[in-house]
Amino acid sequence: MKIDIRERFLRAPEVVQRTGMSRATIYNKIYAGTFPKQIPIGANMVVWLESDVQKWMQEQVDKSRG
């Protein structure tokens, strides 16, 4: 998968802030297959693609509005 050069990586605190969900809820949703998987970029560091988080958020809005 090739990403757009303007794409941003988001760390967990920013994903928590943007979604309004707790870190535990985010990881529970990842394990349930209902939230984008994190991307490991270092020994102890994971990130999410900003576009994946935005797409998930839009899907939630679309589902709620039918």
N, C-alpha and C positions, 0 to 999 in steps of 0.2 A: 504494500500500500504506500503510495506516495502522498505526502502531506503538503499542503500549501505552505509556502515559506512564511506567511503571516500567522500561521497556526501558533497557539501558545500552549505550553504545558501548565497545568494547574496542580498545585500541591494540595494535600488534604485540607488544610485550614480554609483555603479559598473555595474548595468544593463544598465544604460544610457551610460556609457563609453564603454562597450563591444558591444552594438548594434549600437551606433552612433545616436540613436534616442533621442529626448527630452523626459523628464518625461511625458509631456502632451500627446505626441504621443503614448508612451507606454500605458498609461491609456486609451486613446481612442481605441487602438487596443484591450485591455483587454475587454472593454465594447462591442466592435464589435465581440468578440469571435475569434480574429485572433492572439492573443498573450497569452502565459501561464498566468493563474491567479496567483496573489500573495497569500502568505500564512501568515495569521496573527499569530504572535508568542508572542504578548504582547499587552497591551492596546493601544499603539500608534506606533507599529512596525510591518512592513510586510517585507517578504523576498520572493525570488524566489529560486527554486532549480536550481543549476548550470546546471544540465543535461537537465532540461526543456528549459532553455535559449539556450543552445548549440544545442539541437534538433531543436528548432525553427529556429535558424540561418542556420543550415544545410538545412532545408526544403526550406528556401528562396533561397539559392544557387542552390539547385536542381531544383526548379521551374524556375529560370532564365536561366538555361542551358538546360532545356528540357530533 
